[in-house]
Amino acid sequence: MPEPRHWFESHTGEVAIGLLADDAEGVFVALAAALGEVLASELDPEPRPPVHIALEAHDLPALLVSWADEIIFRAERHGVAPVAARVSLAHDGDQRARLAATLSERGITAPKTAIKAATLHGLSFEARADGVAARLVIDV
């Protein structure tokens, strides 16, 4: 099966990120990679200690936005960008969606794009014949 992947759709003041993976966890991994690519053009060669993150939201699309916001916050607060992620998801049907992740990061030595926040505008998350697809728009 192909590796999780992502692509960008530019718009003034915002960037739409398309995501496609074999499963929902892969979508979250692909989003971390996409945000790392948007945030930094150069990274410190030395990795930082892994960070364990737990998040909860009312559904998977909202959890995707929370995941993006957590990565954006870490970039702004700690000057780091993700280089790899391991993600585990639990979803109780129409109840709560939970994420447990380990994020590998490196310091940003050359910032690329300042991201303000992830938005709910144009948000999608769906199972398709070719995997799980999502679309997330970020304000830049």
Secondary structure as UniProt FT lines:
FT   STRAND          5..11
FT   TURN            12..13
FT   STRAND          14..21
FT   HELIX           24..39
FT   STRAND          40..47
FT   STRAND          51..57
FT   HELIX           60..78
FT   STRAND          80..91
FT   TURN            93..94
FT   STRAND          97..111
FT   STRAND          117..118
FT   TURN            121..122
FT   STRAND          124..128
FT   TURN            129..130
FT   STRAND          131..139
//
